[in-house]
């Protein structure tokens, strides 16, 4: 199947994909070919952010399903994530995403438990189920997983399932920053800084501080830009909010400056 795909693939448009698939077929290189899951991950990462040709999508699905059939929880979660995001040419299906996330949770995947929390938090299968989402996020939050932690913060900020407590939400977001590592920063820092920017700007859960809000929105923009560029199109709305938040913070700072100089 790989050689057929290679024959159809435009080497100029997809140079990284073409080179990788050619290397997988090259027995003379002496390297051990990647297994189904590793190969699927490599294909998903190459030539971003271009949409993948349908026949490459089919290959990735087939590779992931082969790993799923072998009981690989990471493959179950990864396949669920492709259906959830619907990026790069994958079908978007929350039903399929929930199915594979649930399967991965049953096989012990912590990441899938967190991802399944998103399904219920945002009501991807119908009405939001905040109780179920809370109990999916809570174990990860106790483990210090930043995404689970800031989603618990969201629940306190909005009063979803738990009593509304903006001060508690603020403390949780700050805790996310304190415990963030270089490994978790690329996918957690942007959303957390965005939330803190809003709280400082509005004075919810923290003292009103437009200067700190501006700084938070700027940091959020940088991280969210990288997330969107890396293929996470769902964060475009958050990226726009970070940019708009800067304008609001600057306007408030200029207004304060005018008042001080008048």
C-alpha positions in Angstrom: 0.0 0.0 0.0 2.9 2.4 0.8 4.4 2.1 -2.6 1.1 2.8 -4.3 0.7 6.0 -2.1 4.3 7.0 -3.0 3.5 6.8 -6.7 0.5 9.1 -6.2 2.2 11.6 -3.9 3.6 14.9 -5.2 7.2 15.1 -3.9 7.3 18.9 -4.4 4.1 19.5 -2.5 4.8 17.0 0.3 8.6 16.7 0.5 8.7 15.4 4.0 6.0 12.8 3.5 7.5 11.6 0.3 11.0 11.3 1.8 9.7 9.4 4.8 7.6 7.0 2.8 10.5 6.4 0.4 12.8 5.6 3.3 10.3 3.2 4.7 10.4 1.3 1.4 14.2 1.4 1.2 15.5 -1.9 2.5 19.0 -0.9 1.5 19.1 1.7 4.3 19.3 -1.1 6.9 17.0 0.7 9.3 14.1 -1.2 10.9 10.8 0.1 9.4 8.5 1.9 11.9 5.6 0.0 13.5 2.0 0.9 12.6 1.5 3.4 15.5 4.9 5.1 15.1 4.4 5.4 11.4 1.0 6.9 11.8 2.4 9.5 14.2 5.2 10.4 11.8 2.7 10.8 8.9 0.5 13.1 11.0 3.5 15.3 11.9 5.0 15.8 8.5 4.4 18.7 6.1 2.1 20.6 8.6 -0.2 22.4 8.3 -1.1 21.3 4.8 -4.2 19.1 4.5 -3.3 15.5 3.7 -4.4 13.7 0.6 -7.3 11.3 1.2 -5.2 8.3 0.4 -2.7 9.3 3.1 -5.6 9.8 5.6 -6.8 6.3 4.7 -3.3 4.9 5.4 -3.1 6.7 8.7 -6.5 5.4 9.7 -5.5 1.8 8.7 -2.2 2.0 10.7 -4.0 3.3 13.8 -6.7 0.7 13.6 -4.1 -2.0 13.3 -2.5 -0.7 16.5 -6.0 -0.4 18.1 -6.7 -4.0 17.3 -3.4 -4.9 19.0 -4.6 -3.2 22.2 -2.5 0.0 22.0 -4.2 2.6 24.2 -2.1 5.4 22.7 -3.3 4.5 19.3 -6.9 4.5 20.5 -6.5 8.0 21.9 -4.7 9.3 18.9 -7.4 8.0 16.5 -10.1 9.6 18.8 -8.2 12.9 18.6 -8.1 12.9 14.8 -11.9 12.4 14.7 -12.4 15.1 17.4 -10.3 17.7 15.7 -11.2 16.8 12.1 -8.0 18.5 11.0 -5.8 17.9 7.9 -8.5 16.1 6.1 -9.8 13.8 8.7 -13.5 13.3 9.2 -14.8 15.2 12.2 -17.0 12.9 14.3 -17.5 13.5 18.0 -19.3 10.1 18.2 -16.3 8.3 16.9 -13.9 10.4 19.0 -15.9 9.5 22.2 -15.9 5.8 21.2 -12.1 5.6 20.8 -11.4 7.9 23.8 -13.6 5.6 26.0 -11.9 2.5 24.6 -8.5 4.1 25.5 -9.7 5.0 29.0 -10.7 1.4 29.5 -7.1 0.5 28.5 -5.6 2.9 31.0 -4.9 6.1 29.0 -4.7 9.2 31.2 -4.7 11.5 28.2 -7.8 9.9 26.8 -9.6 10.4 30.1 -8.8 14.1 29.9 -9.9 14.2 26.2 -13.1 12.5 27.1 -13.7 15.2 29.7 -13.8 17.7 26.9 -16.4 15.7 25.0 -18.8 15.9 28.0 -17.8 19.4 29.1 -18.7 20.9 25.7 -21.7 18.6 25.1 -20.3 17.1 22.0 -22.8 14.3 22.2 -25.7 16.4 23.2 -26.2 18.5 26.4 -23.1 19.2 28.5 -22.6 16.7 31.3 -20.6 18.7 33.8 -20.7 16.1 36.5 -19.2 13.5 34.3 -16.7 16.0 32.9 -15.6 17.0 36.5 -15.0 13.4 37.4 -12.9 12.8 34.3 -10.8 15.9 34.8 -10.4 15.5 38.6 -7.9 12.6 38.6 -5.6 14.4 36.1 -5.9 17.6 38.1 -4.7 15.8 41.3 -1.8 14.3 39.2 -0.8 17.8 38.2 -1.8 17.5 34.5 -2.2 21.2 33.5 -5.1 20.8 31.1 -7.2 18.9 33.5 -6.3 21.4 36.2 -7.3 24.5 34.3 -10.5 22.8 33.2 -11.4 22.3 36.9 -10.6 26.0 37.2 -13.1 26.7 34.5 -15.7 24.8 36.3 -15.2 26.9 39.5 -15.1 30.1 37.5 -18.4 29.3 35.8 -20.1 27.3 38.6 -20.4 24.2 36.6 -21.2 21.2 38.9 -19.3 22.9 41.7 -20.2 26.2 43.5 -19.1 29.2 41.6 -15.8 30.5 43.1 -13.8 32.9 41.0 -11.0 33.3 43.6 -10.6 29.5 43.6 -10.5 29.5 39.8 -7.8 32.2 39.8 -5.7 30.2 42.3 -6.0 27.1 40.1 -4.9 28.9 37.0 -1.9 30.3 38.9 -1.1 26.8 40.1 -1.1 25.7 36.5 1.7 28.2 35.7 3.7 27.3 38.8 3.7 23.6 37.9 4.0 23.9 34.2 7.0 22.1 32.6 8.7 22.6 29.2 6.8 19.5 28.0 3.3 20.8 29.0 3.9 24.5 28.2 3.2 24.2 24.4 -0.4 23.0 24.8 -1.4 24.5 28.2 0.3 27.9 28.6 -1.8 29.7 25.9 -5.2 28.8 27.3 -4.1 29.5 30.9 -2.6 32.9 30.1 -5.8 33.8 28.2 -7.9 33.0 31.2 -5.7 35.0 33.6 -5.7 37.9 31.2 -9.5 38.1 31.3 -9.6 37.8 35.1 -7.0 40.6 35.5 -8.8 42.8 33.0 -12.2 42.3 34.5 -11.1 42.1 38.2 -12.8 38.7 38.6 -11.1 36.5 41.2 -8.1 39.0 41.3 -7.5 42.7 41.6 -8.2 44.6 38.4 -4.8 45.1 36.7 -4.8 46.1 33.0 -1.0 46.1 32.8 -0.8 42.5 34.0 -3.8 41.6 31.8 -1.9 43.0 28.8 1.1 40.9 29.6 -1.0 37.7 30.0 -2.8 38.3 26.7 0.6 38.8 24.9 1.9 35.6 26.3 -1.3 33.8 25.4 -1.1 35.1 21.8 2.4 33.7 21.3 1.6 30.3 22.6 -1.8 30.1 20.9 -0.3 31.1 17.6 2.1 28.2 17.8 -0.8 25.8 18.7 -2.8 26.9 15.7 0.2 26.8 13.4 0.9 23.3 14.7 -2.5 22.1 13.5 -4.8 22.8 16.4 -7.3 24.9 14.4 -9.8 24.8 17.3 -7.7 27.4 19.1 -8.2 30.1 16.4 -11.1 31.6 18.4 -8.9 31.7 21.5 -6.1 33.3 19.5 -8.4 36.1 18.3 -9.6 36.6 21.9 -6.0 37.0 23.0 -5.4 39.7 20.4 -8.7 41.5 21.2 -7.9 41.3 24.9 -4.7 43.2 24.3 -6.6 46.0 22.5 -9.0 46.3 25.5 -6.2 46.3 28.0 -4.3 49.0 26.1 -7.4 51.1 25.8 -7.8 50.9 29.6 -4.2 51.7 30.2 -4.4 54.8 27.9 -7.5 55.9 29.6 -5.8 55.6 33.0 -2.8 57.5 31.7 -5.1 60.3 30.4 -6.7 60.6 33.8 -3.4 60.7 35.5 -2.1 63.5 33.2 -5.2 65.6 33.2 
